[in-house]
Amino acid sequence: MAGLASVAGYERDLGASLERMFENALDWEHLPHVHAHAFSSIDLVEERASGWRAKVGTPHGGELLIDLELDREAGCWTTNSYAGDTLVGRIVTHAEATGPGSCRVAIDFLVPDPDAAQREAFAGYYPALYAMLYDEDEAMMIARAGAVERGPAALAERRTVALADGETADVPRYCPHLGLPLDAEPDADGTITCPWHGYRFAIATGKCISGAACGWAV
């Protein structure tokens, strides 16, 4: 296999704790929902305490196999991307706490045996992409920090939504999955979809109809 060469780097200070950053790295489910511009679908192959492996669809119809491995002690995770059996990219992320609610990430992007044109293209592409991804991830991590601070009692809070038939219903203000804001509007079929992880709930019953073991009492 061709040797891997660094083609770009990206560093950023984030308003979320190191623990939230680790949680975000392990959270494969959010990719096609929070980052729909970069991921069209995800199909989990393997989940483990230190990482995950999944088939990921791209908006242009491609598919990659992504394998992420997290080393909490080292404050580092490695993300390998494969097209079939071929390694096409490796992203190495180092993270360190800068305060009780903040951290800093430093990312190195590597590809196999790049030529001069590829180096130039990747040098612009990866930092721009990750600036967008971390804008979105930071918002989710801050919302998650708020959920942890509020605690489980906040799941009892309700808001009123308008249904397609002209009636109204009360739904949780926060998703029963991870306590993130459930601020989406109902679908025409009487369901509400979490914008963070795509969990779908039947408003009439409070049950998750997308397969997760969470919901609420009506």
KOLZA-857559 format. One line per 2 residues: number of its first residue (from 1); their letters; for each residue x, y, z of N, C-alpha, C, O. Coordinates in nm, 2 decimals. Each point is the difference from the previous one (the first is absolute). Layout:
<rotis>
NUM	a	X/Y/Z/X/Y/Z/X/Y/Z/X/Y/Z | ...
</rotis>
This chain:
<rotis>
1	ma	0.08/-0.12/0.00/-0.08/0.12/0.00/0.09/0.12/0.00/0.10/0.01/0.06 | -0.14/0.10/-0.13/0.07/0.12/-0.01/0.01/0.06/0.14/-0.09/-0.02/0.08
3	gl	0.19/0.10/-0.05/0.02/0.06/0.13/-0.10/0.12/0.01/-0.04/0.06/-0.10 | 0.00/-0.03/0.23/-0.09/0.11/0.03/0.08/0.12/0.02/0.11/0.00/0.06
5	as	-0.16/0.11/-0.12/0.06/0.13/0.01/-0.10/0.10/0.05/-0.11/0.00/-0.04 | 0.16/0.09/0.13/-0.09/0.11/0.05/-0.02/0.10/-0.11/0.09/0.05/-0.06
7	va	-0.22/-0.01/0.04/-0.03/0.09/-0.10/-0.07/0.13/0.05/-0.01/0.10/-0.07 | -0.03/-0.10/0.20/-0.06/0.11/0.06/-0.01/-0.01/0.15/0.02/-0.11/0.05
9	gy	-0.04/0.22/0.01/-0.03/0.00/0.15/-0.10/0.10/0.03/-0.04/0.09/-0.07 | -0.02/-0.11/0.19/-0.11/0.09/0.05/0.01/0.00/0.15/0.01/-0.11/0.07
11	er	-0.02/0.23/-0.01/0.00/0.01/0.15/-0.12/0.10/0.03/-0.03/0.09/-0.07 | -0.02/-0.12/0.19/-0.12/0.08/0.04/-0.02/-0.01/0.15/0.01/-0.11/0.06
13	dl	-0.05/0.22/0.00/-0.05/0.00/0.14/-0.15/-0.01/0.00/-0.07/0.06/-0.08 | 0.02/-0.15/0.17/-0.14/-0.03/0.00/-0.06/0.03/0.14/0.07/-0.02/0.10
15	ga	-0.20/0.07/-0.10/-0.06/0.03/0.12/-0.08/-0.12/0.06/-0.11/0.01/0.04 | 0.18/-0.12/-0.03/-0.05/-0.13/0.05/0.11/-0.07/0.07/0.12/0.01/-0.03
17	sl	-0.16/-0.09/0.13/0.10/-0.07/0.08/0.07/-0.11/-0.08/-0.05/-0.04/-0.10 | 0.16/-0.01/0.16/0.07/-0.11/-0.07/-0.09/-0.13/0.00/0.00/-0.07/-0.09
19	er	-0.08/0.05/0.20/-0.09/-0.11/0.01/-0.11/0.01/-0.11/-0.03/-0.10/-0.06 | -0.02/0.22/0.04/-0.10/0.01/-0.11/0.06/-0.02/-0.14/-0.06/-0.06/-0.09
21	mf	0.19/0.09/0.08/0.07/-0.02/-0.13/0.02/-0.15/-0.02/-0.02/-0.05/-0.11 | 0.06/-0.02/0.21/0.01/-0.15/-0.01/-0.14/-0.06/-0.04/-0.01/-0.09/-0.08
23	en	-0.09/0.13/0.15/-0.14/-0.05/-0.02/-0.03/0.03/-0.15/-0.07/-0.09/-0.06 | 0.10/0.21/0.01/-0.03/0.03/-0.14/0.07/-0.09/-0.10/-0.06/-0.04/-0.10
25	al	0.19/0.01/0.13/0.07/-0.09/-0.09/-0.06/-0.13/-0.01/0.00/-0.07/-0.10 | -0.05/0.02/0.21/-0.06/-0.14/0.01/-0.15/0.00/-0.06/-0.05/-0.11/-0.02
27	dw	0.00/0.22/0.00/-0.14/0.02/-0.04/-0.02/-0.01/-0.15/-0.01/0.10/-0.07 | 0.01/-0.22/0.02/-0.01/-0.02/-0.14/-0.14/0.03/-0.06/-0.01/0.04/-0.11
29	eh	-0.09/-0.05/0.20/-0.14/0.02/-0.05/-0.03/0.14/-0.05/-0.08/0.02/-0.09 | 0.15/0.08/0.14/-0.03/0.14/-0.04/0.04/0.04/-0.14/-0.04/0.10/-0.05
31	lp	0.13/-0.18/-0.01/0.07/0.05/-0.12/-0.10/0.04/-0.11/0.02/0.12/-0.05 | -0.11/-0.20/0.01/-0.09/0.04/-0.12/-0.10/0.10/0.04/-0.07/0.05/-0.09
33	hv	0.05/-0.02/0.22/-0.10/0.10/0.04/0.05/0.13/0.03/-0.05/0.11/-0.05 | 0.16/-0.10/0.13/0.07/0.13/0.03/0.08/0.04/-0.12/0.02/0.12/-0.02
35	ha	0.04/-0.21/-0.05/0.09/0.03/-0.11/-0.06/-0.05/-0.14/0.07/-0.08/-0.07 | -0.19/0.11/0.04/-0.06/-0.05/-0.12/0.07/0.04/-0.13/-0.02/-0.07/-0.10
37	ha	0.09/0.18/0.11/0.07/0.05/-0.12/0.12/-0.09/-0.03/0.05/0.00/-0.12 | 0.00/-0.08/0.21/0.11/-0.08/-0.02/-0.03/-0.15/0.01/0.08/-0.08/-0.06
39	fs	-0.19/0.04/0.12/-0.03/-0.14/0.02/-0.15/-0.02/-0.03/-0.08/0.07/0.05 | 0.05/-0.16/-0.14/-0.14/-0.03/-0.04/-0.06/-0.11/0.08/-0.13/-0.01/0.01
41	si	0.21/-0.08/0.04/-0.05/-0.12/0.07/0.11/-0.06/0.08/0.12/0.03/-0.02 | -0.16/-0.12/0.12/0.10/-0.07/0.07/-0.06/-0.14/0.04/-0.11/0.00/0.05
43	dl	0.19/-0.10/-0.06/-0.04/-0.14/0.03/0.10/-0.06/0.09/0.11/-0.03/-0.05 | -0.14/0.01/0.17/0.10/-0.05/0.10/0.04/-0.14/-0.03/-0.09/-0.08/-0.02
45	ve	0.22/0.06/0.02/0.05/-0.14/-0.01/0.05/-0.05/0.13/-0.03/-0.12/0.03 | 0.09/0.20/0.05/0.05/-0.05/0.13/0.01/0.12/0.10/0.05/0.11/-0.04
47	er	-0.09/-0.13/0.16/0.01/0.11/0.10/0.07/-0.07/0.12/-0.03/-0.11/0.05 | 0.13/0.19/0.00/0.08/-0.05/0.12/0.02/0.12/0.09/-0.02/0.11/-0.04
49	as	0.07/-0.14/0.16/0.02/0.10/0.10/0.10/0.11/-0.05/-0.01/0.11/0.04 | 0.10/-0.15/-0.12/0.11/0.09/-0.04/-0.02/0.05/-0.14/0.08/0.07/-0.06
51	gw	-0.20/-0.10/-0.01/-0.01/0.05/-0.13/-0.12/-0.07/-0.08/-0.08/-0.06/0.06 | 0.09/0.08/-0.19/-0.11/-0.06/-0.08/0.05/-0.01/-0.14/0.10/0.06/-0.05
53	ra	-0.18/-0.14/-0.03/0.03/-0.02/-0.14/-0.14/0.00/-0.07/-0.09/-0.06/0.04 | 0.08/0.14/-0.15/-0.12/0.01/-0.07/0.01/0.04/-0.14/0.11/0.05/-0.04
55	kv	-0.21/-0.09/-0.04/0.00/0.04/-0.14/-0.07/0.13/-0.01/-0.11/0.01/0.05 | 0.17/0.08/-0.12/-0.05/0.14/0.00/-0.03/0.04/-0.15/0.09/-0.01/-0.08
57	gt	-0.21/0.06/0.05/-0.03/0.05/-0.13/0.04/0.15/-0.01/-0.01/0.07/0.10 | 0.04/-0.03/-0.22/0.03/0.14/-0.03/-0.11/0.06/-0.08/-0.07/-0.07/-0.07
59	ph	0.06/0.20/0.07/-0.11/0.07/-0.08/0.01/-0.03/-0.15/-0.10/0.02/-0.07 | 0.22/-0.05/0.02/0.01/-0.03/-0.14/-0.01/-0.14/-0.04/0.03/-0.04/-0.11
61	gg	-0.08/-0.05/0.20/-0.03/-0.13/-0.03/0.12/-0.10/0.03/-0.02/-0.12/-0.03 | 0.13/0.16/0.09/0.11/-0.09/0.03/-0.03/-0.06/0.14/-0.09/0.03/0.07
63	el	0.18/-0.12/-0.04/0.00/-0.07/0.13/0.14/-0.03/0.05/0.09/-0.04/-0.08 | -0.07/0.07/0.21/0.12/-0.03/0.06/-0.02/-0.08/0.13/-0.11/0.00/0.06
65	li	0.21/-0.08/-0.03/0.00/-0.07/0.13/0.09/0.08/0.09/0.12/0.02/-0.03 | -0.18/0.03/0.14/0.08/0.08/0.10/0.02/-0.08/0.12/-0.10/-0.06/0.06
67	dl	0.22/0.06/-0.01/0.03/-0.07/0.13/0.07/0.10/0.09/0.11/0.06/-0.03 | -0.17/-0.04/0.15/0.05/0.10/0.09/0.05/-0.07/0.13/-0.08/-0.09/0.05
69	el	0.19/0.12/0.00/0.06/-0.06/0.12/0.05/0.11/0.09/0.08/0.09/-0.03 | -0.14/-0.09/0.16/0.03/0.11/0.09/0.09/-0.05/0.11/-0.03/-0.11/0.06
71	dr	0.13/0.18/-0.02/0.09/-0.02/0.11/-0.02/0.11/0.10/0.06/0.11/-0.02 | -0.15/-0.13/0.12/-0.03/0.11/0.09/0.12/0.04/0.08/0.03/0.12/0.02
73	ea	0.06/-0.21/0.02/0.11/0.03/0.08/0.10/0.09/-0.07/0.06/0.09/0.05 | -0.05/-0.12/-0.18/0.09/0.09/-0.08/-0.07/0.12/-0.06/0.07/0.09/-0.05
75	gc	-0.20/-0.08/0.07/-0.07/0.11/-0.05/0.00/0.01/-0.15/0.02/0.11/-0.06 | -0.03/-0.22/-0.01/0.02/-0.01/-0.14/-0.10/-0.10/-0.06/-0.02/-0.11/0.06
77	wt	-0.02/0.13/-0.18/-0.08/-0.10/-0.08/0.05/0.01/-0.15/0.03/0.10/-0.05 | -0.04/-0.22/-0.01/0.04/-0.02/-0.13/-0.12/-0.05/-0.08/-0.07/-0.09/0.04
79	tn	0.05/0.16/-0.16/-0.12/-0.04/-0.08/0.06/-0.04/-0.14/0.06/0.08/-0.07 | -0.08/-0.21/0.04/0.05/-0.05/-0.13/-0.12/-0.01/-0.09/-0.11/-0.04/0.04
81	sy	0.12/0.08/-0.17/-0.10/-0.01/-0.10/0.04/-0.09/-0.11/0.12/0.01/-0.05 | -0.20/-0.10/0.01/0.03/-0.10/-0.10/-0.10/0.00/-0.11/-0.12/0.02/0.02
83	ag	0.16/-0.03/-0.15/-0.08/-0.02/-0.11/0.02/-0.15/-0.04/0.11/-0.04/-0.05 | -0.21/-0.04/0.08/0.02/-0.15/-0.01/0.11/-0.04/0.10/-0.02/0.03/0.12
85	dt	0.12/-0.09/-0.16/0.11/-0.05/0.09/0.12/0.10/0.00/0.10/-0.03/0.07 | -0.12/0.14/-0.14/0.12/0.09/-0.01/-0.01/0.12/0.09/-0.10/0.07/0.00
87	lv	0.20/-0.05/0.08/0.01/0.12/0.09/0.02/0.12/-0.08/0.09/0.01/-0.08 | -0.19/0.08/0.09/0.01/0.13/-0.09/0.03/0.12/0.09/0.03/0.11/-0.06
89	gr	-0.04/-0.12/0.19/0.03/0.11/0.08/0.01/-0.03/0.15/-0.07/-0.10/0.04 | 0.14/0.17/0.03/0.01/-0.01/0.15/0.00/0.14/0.06/0.08/0.09/-0.04
91	iv	-0.16/-0.08/0.14/-0.01/0.13/0.08/0.04/-0.03/0.14/-0.07/-0.08/0.07 | 0.17/0.15/-0.02/0.04/-0.02/0.14/-0.03/0.13/0.07/0.05/0.11/-0.03
93	th	-0.13/-0.13/0.14/-0.04/0.12/0.08/0.05/-0.01/0.14/-0.02/-0.11/0.07 | 0.09/0.21/-0.03/0.04/0.01/0.14/-0.08/0.11/0.07/-0.03/0.11/-0.06
95	ae	-0.02/-0.14/0.18/-0.08/0.10/0.08/0.05/0.01/0.14/0.05/-0.10/0.06 | -0.06/0.22/-0.01/0.05/0.02/0.14/-0.10/0.10/0.06/-0.05/0.10/-0.06
97	at	0.03/-0.11/0.19/-0.08/0.09/0.07/0.07/0.13/0.02/0.12/0.01/0.03 | -0.20/0.10/-0.05/0.06/0.13/0.03/-0.08/0.07/0.12/0.04/0.11/0.03
99	gp	-0.14/-0.18/0.02/-0.07/0.05/0.11/-0.11/-0.10/0.03/-0.02/-0.10/-0.07 | -0.06/0.12/0.18/-0.11/-0.09/0.03/-0.11/-0.02/-0.11/-0.06/-0.10/-0.01
101	gs	0.05/0.21/-0.07/-0.10/-0.01/-0.11/0.05/0.03/-0.13/-0.07/0.06/-0.09 | 0.20/-0.08/0.07/0.06/0.03/-0.13/0.11/-0.10/-0.03/0.06/-0.06/0.09
103	cr	-0.02/0.05/-0.22/0.11/-0.08/-0.04/0.05/0.05/-0.14/-0.05/0.09/-0.06 | 0.16/-0.15/0.02/0.07/0.04/-0.12/0.03/-0.13/-0.08/0.04/-0.09/0.06
105	va	-0.07/0.10/-0.19/0.03/-0.11/-0.09/0.11/0.04/-0.10/0.00/0.11/-0.05 | 0.09/-0.21/0.02/0.10/0.02/-0.11/-0.02/-0.13/-0.08/0.02/-0.11/0.04
107	id	-0.04/0.13/-0.17/-0.03/-0.10/-0.09/0.10/-0.01/-0.12/0.04/0.10/-0.05 | 0.00/-0.22/0.02/0.09/-0.03/-0.11/-0.07/-0.08/-0.10/-0.05/-0.11/0.03
109	fl	0.05/0.15/-0.16/-0.06/-0.07/-0.11/0.10/-0.07/-0.08/0.09/0.07/-0.05 | -0.10/-0.20/0.03/0.10/-0.08/-0.08/-0.07/-0.08/-0.11/-0.11/-0.05/0.02
111	vp	0.18/0.05/-0.13/-0.05/-0.08/-0.11/0.12/-0.08/-0.06/0.11/0.03/0.01 | -0.14/-0.14/-0.08/0.11/-0.08/-0.06/0.06/0.06/-0.12/-0.07/0.04/-0.10
113	dp	0.20/-0.02/0.10/0.08/0.04/-0.11/-0.06/0.11/-0.09/-0.02/-0.02/-0.12 | -0.01/0.14/0.18/-0.06/0.10/-0.08/0.10/0.07/-0.10/0.12/0.01/0.03
115	da	-0.17/0.03/-0.14/0.08/0.07/-0.09/-0.01/0.15/0.03/-0.08/0.04/0.09 | 0.15/0.05/-0.16/0.00/0.14/0.03/-0.14/0.06/-0.01/-0.04/0.09/0.08
117	aq	-0.04/-0.13/-0.19/-0.13/0.06/-0.01/-0.10/-0.05/0.11/-0.08/0.08/0.05 | 0.10/-0.20/-0.01/-0.09/-0.05/0.11/0.04/0.07/0.13/-0.09/0.04/0.08
119	re	0.22/-0.01/-0.05/0.04/0.07/0.12/-0.06/0.14/0.00/-0.05/0.04/0.10 | 0.05/0.03/-0.21/-0.06/0.13/-0.01/-0.15/0.00/0.02/-0.05/0.08/0.07
121	af	-0.01/-0.18/-0.13/-0.15/-0.01/0.01/-0.04/-0.03/0.15/-0.09/0.06/0.05 | 0.16/-0.16/0.01/-0.04/-0.04/0.13/0.04/0.11/0.11/-0.07/0.01/0.10
123	ag	0.17/0.07/-0.13/0.04/0.10/0.09/-0.11/0.11/0.02/-0.01/0.06/0.11 | -0.07/-0.05/-0.21/-0.12/0.10/0.01/-0.12/-0.07/0.05/-0.08/0.05/0.07
125	yy	0.06/-0.18/-0.12/-0.13/-0.07/0.02/-0.02/-0.04/0.15/-0.10/0.03/0.05 | 0.20/-0.09/0.00/-0.02/-0.06/0.14/-0.02/0.11/0.10/-0.10/-0.01/0.08
127	pa	0.18/0.12/-0.07/-0.03/0.10/0.10/-0.14/0.06/-0.01/-0.07/0.03/0.10 | 0.03/0.00/-0.23/-0.13/0.06/-0.02/-0.11/-0.09/0.04/-0.10/0.04/0.07
129	ly	0.11/-0.17/-0.10/-0.10/-0.10/0.04/-0.01/-0.01/0.15/-0.11/0.00/0.06 | 0.22/-0.01/0.01/0.00/-0.02/0.14/-0.04/0.13/0.08/-0.05/-0.01/0.11
131	am	0.07/0.12/-0.17/-0.05/0.12/0.06/-0.16/-0.01/0.01/-0.06/0.04/0.10 | 0.00/-0.08/-0.21/-0.15/-0.02/0.00/-0.04/-0.11/0.09/-0.09/0.02/0.08
133	ly	0.16/-0.13/-0.08/-0.03/-0.12/0.09/0.00/0.04/0.14/-0.08/-0.03/0.08 | 0.19/0.10/-0.04/0.01/0.04/0.14/-0.09/0.12/0.04/-0.04/0.01/0.12
135	de	0.00/0.07/-0.21/-0.11/0.10/0.03/-0.12/-0.08/0.05/-0.06/0.03/0.10 | 0.02/-0.14/-0.18/-0.12/-0.07/0.03/0.02/-0.09/0.13/-0.08/-0.01/0.08
137	de	0.20/-0.05/-0.07/0.03/-0.09/0.12/0.00/0.09/0.12/-0.05/-0.05/0.11 | 0.11/0.17/-0.11/0.01/0.08/0.12/-0.14/0.03/0.05/-0.03/0.00/0.12
139	am	-0.06/0.04/-0.22/-0.14/0.03/0.04/-0.06/-0.12/0.07/-0.07/0.01/0.10 | 0.09/-0.13/-0.15/-0.06/-0.12/0.06/0.07/-0.03/0.14/-0.07/-0.04/0.09
141	mi	0.20/0.06/-0.08/0.07/-0.03/0.13/-0.05/0.10/0.10/-0.01/-0.04/0.12 | -0.01/0.16/-0.15/-0.05/0.10/0.09/-0.14/-0.03/0.05/-0.03/0.01/0.11
143	ar	-0.05/-0.06/-0.21/-0.14/-0.04/0.04/0.01/-0.12/0.09/-0.08/-0.01/0.09 | 0.17/-0.08/-0.12/0.01/-0.12/0.09/0.05/0.03/0.14/-0.05/-0.05/0.09
145	ag	0.14/0.15/-0.08/0.04/0.05/0.13/-0.11/0.05/0.08/-0.01/-0.02/0.12 | -0.08/0.10/-0.19/-0.12/0.05/0.06/-0.09/-0.11/0.05/-0.06/0.01/0.11
147	av	0.05/-0.12/-0.19/-0.09/-0.11/0.04/0.06/-0.07/0.13/-0.08/-0.04/0.09 | 0.21/0.02/-0.09/0.06/-0.06/0.12/-0.02/0.09/0.12/-0.03/-0.05/0.11
149	er	0.04/0.18/-0.12/-0.02/0.09/0.11/-0.15/0.00/0.04/-0.03/0.01/0.12 | -0.06/-0.01/-0.21/-0.15/0.00/0.03/-0.03/-0.13/0.08/-0.09/0.00/0.09
151	gp	0.14/-0.11/-0.13/-0.03/-0.13/0.06/-0.13/-0.06/-0.05/-0.07/0.06/-0.08 | 0.04/-0.18/0.12/-0.12/-0.08/-0.05/-0.13/0.07/0.02/-0.09/-0.02/-0.07
153	aa	0.08/0.10/0.18/-0.13/0.07/0.03/-0.05/0.08/-0.11/-0.12/0.02/-0.02 | 0.21/0.04/-0.06/-0.03/0.09/-0.11/-0.08/-0.07/-0.11/-0.07/0.06/-0.08
155	la	0.08/-0.20/0.08/-0.08/-0.07/-0.11/-0.15/0.00/0.03/-0.07/-0.03/-0.09 | 0.03/0.08/0.20/-0.14/0.01/0.03/-0.06/0.13/-0.06/-0.12/0.02/-0.01
157	er	0.21/0.08/-0.03/-0.05/0.12/-0.06/-0.07/-0.02/-0.13/0.05/-0.08/-0.08 | -0.16/0.15/0.05/-0.07/-0.02/-0.12/-0.02/0.13/-0.07/0.01/0.11/0.06
159	rt	-0.03/-0.12/-0.19/-0.04/0.12/-0.09/-0.12/-0.05/-0.08/-0.02/-0.12/-0.03 | -0.06/0.22/-0.02/-0.12/-0.03/-0.08/0.04/0.02/-0.15/0.05/0.10/-0.04
161	va	-0.09/-0.21/-0.04/0.02/0.01/-0.14/-0.13/-0.01/-0.08/-0.10/-0.06/0.06 | 0.09/0.11/-0.18/-0.12/-0.01/-0.08/0.01/-0.12/-0.09/0.11/-0.02/-0.06
163	la	-0.21/-0.06/0.05/-0.01/-0.12/-0.08/-0.06/0.03/-0.14/-0.07/0.10/-0.01 | 0.08/-0.19/-0.08/-0.05/0.03/-0.14/-0.15/0.00/0.00/-0.05/0.07/-0.09
165	dg	-0.02/-0.13/0.18/-0.14/0.00/0.00/-0.06/0.12/0.07/-0.13/0.00/0.02 | 0.21/0.09/0.02/-0.05/0.12/0.07/0.00/-0.01/0.15/-0.02/0.10/0.07
167	et	0.04/-0.22/-0.02/0.01/-0.02/0.15/0.14/0.04/0.05/0.09/0.02/-0.08 | -0.07/-0.02/0.21/0.13/0.02/0.06/0.03/-0.12/0.09/-0.08/-0.07/0.04
169	ad	0.21/0.07/-0.01/0.05/-0.11/0.09/0.12/0.05/0.08/0.07/0.09/-0.04 | -0.05/-0.14/0.16/0.12/0.03/0.08/0.10/-0.10/-0.02/-0.02/-0.12/0.01
171	vp	0.14/0.16/-0.04/0.12/-0.09/-0.02/0.11/0.05/0.09/0.00/0.12/0.04 | 0.10/-0.20/-0.02/0.11/0.04/0.09/0.08/0.11/-0.07/0.01/0.01/-0.12
173	ry	0.04/0.08/0.21/0.09/0.11/-0.05/0.13/-0.06/-0.03/0.08/0.06/-0.09 | -0.04/-0.17/0.15/0.13/-0.06/-0.02/-0.01/-0.15/-0.04/-0.09/-0.07/0.05
175	cp	0.17/0.03/-0.14/-0.01/-0.14/-0.05/0.03/-0.10/0.11/0.10/0.02/0.07 | -0.18/-0.12/-0.06/0.03/-0.10/0.11/0.13/-0.09/-0.03/0.04/-0.07/0.09
177	hl	0.02/0.09/-0.21/0.12/-0.08/-0.03/0.12/0.06/0.08/0.05/-0.07/0.09 | -0.01/0.19/-0.11/0.11/0.06/0.07/-0.03/0.14/0.06/0.09/0.07/0.04
179	gl	-0.22/-0.04/-0.04/-0.03/0.13/0.06/0.02/0.12/-0.08/0.00/0.11/0.06 | 0.03/-0.12/-0.19/0.02/0.11/-0.08/-0.13/0.06/-0.05/-0.10/-0.06/0.01
181	pl	0.10/0.19/-0.04/-0.12/0.07/-0.04/-0.08/-0.07/-0.11/0.05/-0.02/-0.11 | -0.18/-0.01/0.14/-0.08/-0.07/-0.10/-0.09/0.11/-0.06/-0.12/0.01/0.03
183	da	0.18/0.08/-0.11/-0.07/0.12/-0.05/-0.05/-0.01/-0.14/-0.03/0.10/-0.06 | 0.02/-0.22/0.01/-0.05/-0.02/-0.13/-0.15/0.01/0.00/-0.07/-0.02/0.11
185	ep	0.00/0.04/-0.23/-0.14/0.00/-0.01/-0.05/-0.13/-0.04/0.07/-0.08/-0.06 | -0.20/0.04/0.10/-0.05/-0.13/-0.04/-0.01/-0.02/-0.15/-0.02/0.10/-0.08
187	da	0.04/-0.22/0.04/-0.02/-0.04/-0.14/-0.15/-0.01/-0.03/-0.08/-0.01/0.10 | 0.04/0.00/-0.22/-0.14/-0.02/-0.04/-0.06/-0.13/0.05/-0.13/-0.01/0.02
189	dg	0.21/-0.09/0.01/-0.05/-0.13/0.05/-0.01/-0.01/0.15/-0.01/-0.11/0.05 | 0.03/0.23/0.02/-0.01/-0.01/0.14/0.12/-0.05/0.07/0.00/-0.05/0.12
191	ti	0.12/0.07/-0.18/0.13/-0.04/0.06/0.08/0.13/0.02/-0.02/0.10/-0.07 | 0.12/-0.11/0.16/0.10/0.11/0.02/0.13/-0.07/-0.01/0.03/-0.10/0.07
193	tc	0.07/0.17/-0.14/0.13/-0.06/-0.02/0.10/0.09/0.07/0.01/0.12/-0.02 | 0.08/-0.19/0.10/0.11/0.07/0.07/0.10/0.05/-0.11/0.04/-0.08/-0.08
195	pw	-0.01/0.21/0.08/0.09/0.05/-0.10/0.15/-0.04/0.02/0.08/0.01/-0.09 | -0.05/-0.06/0.21/0.14/-0.04/0.03/0.04/-0.14/-0.04/0.11/-0.02/-0.04
197	hg	-0.21/-0.07/0.06/0.04/-0.14/-0.02/-0.11/-0.07/-0.09/0.02/-0.12/-0.03 | -0.12/0.19/-0.01/-0.10/-0.06/-0.09/-0.10/-0.10/0.06/-0.07/-0.07/-0.07
199	yr	0.07/0.07/0.21/-0.10/-0.09/0.06/-0.14/0.05/-0.03/-0.02/0.12/0.02 | -0.07/-0.20/-0.05/-0.14/0.04/-0.04/-0.09/-0.06/0.11/0.00/-0.11/0.04
201	fa	-0.10/0.20/0.00/-0.09/-0.03/0.11/-0.14/0.02/-0.05/-0.03/0.10/-0.06 | -0.06/-0.19/0.10/-0.14/0.01/-0.03/-0.06/0.09/0.11/0.00/-0.03/0.12
203	ia	-0.05/0.15/-0.16/-0.05/0.09/0.10/-0.12/-0.05/0.08/-0.01/0.03/0.12 | -0.07/-0.11/-0.18/-0.12/-0.06/0.07/0.04/-0.09/0.11/-0.08/-0.01/0.10
205	tg	0.19/-0.06/-0.11/0.03/-0.11/0.09/0.13/0.04/0.08/0.02/-0.06/0.11 | 0.07/0.15/-0.17/0.12/0.03/0.07/0.11/-0.11/-0.03/0.11/0.01/0.05
207	kc	-0.14/-0.11/-0.13/0.09/-0.11/-0.03/0.10/0.04/-0.11/-0.04/0.06/-0.10 | 0.16/-0.11/0.11/0.10/0.02/-0.11/-0.03/-0.10/-0.10/0.00/-0.12/0.02
209	is	-0.03/0.16/-0.15/-0.04/-0.09/-0.10/0.12/-0.03/-0.10/-0.02/-0.06/-0.10 | 0.14/0.11/0.14/0.12/-0.03/-0.08/0.09/-0.10/0.06/0.11/-0.02/-0.04
211	ga	-0.16/-0.05/0.15/0.07/-0.12/0.05/0.07/0.03/0.13/0.06/-0.10/0.06 | -0.05/0.22/-0.01/0.07/0.02/0.13/-0.09/-0.02/0.12/-0.12/0.01/-0.01
213	ac	0.19/-0.05/0.12/-0.07/-0.03/0.12/-0.02/0.12/0.09/0.05/0.01/0.11 | -0.12/0.09/-0.17/-0.03/0.12/0.08/-0.13/0.06/-0.05/-0.05/-0.03/-0.11
215	gw	0.00/0.12/0.19/-0.13/0.06/-0.03/-0.05/0.08/0.12/0.07/0.02/0.09 | -0.20/0.01/-0.09/-0.06/0.07/0.11/-0.15/-0.05/0.02/-0.06/-0.05/-0.09
217	av	0.01/0.07/0.21/-0.13/-0.03/0.04/-0.09/0.11/-0.05/0.03/0.12/0.02 | -0.15/-0.16/-0.07/-0.10/0.11/-0.04/-0.12/-0.01/0.09/-0.09/0.08/-0.01
</rotis>
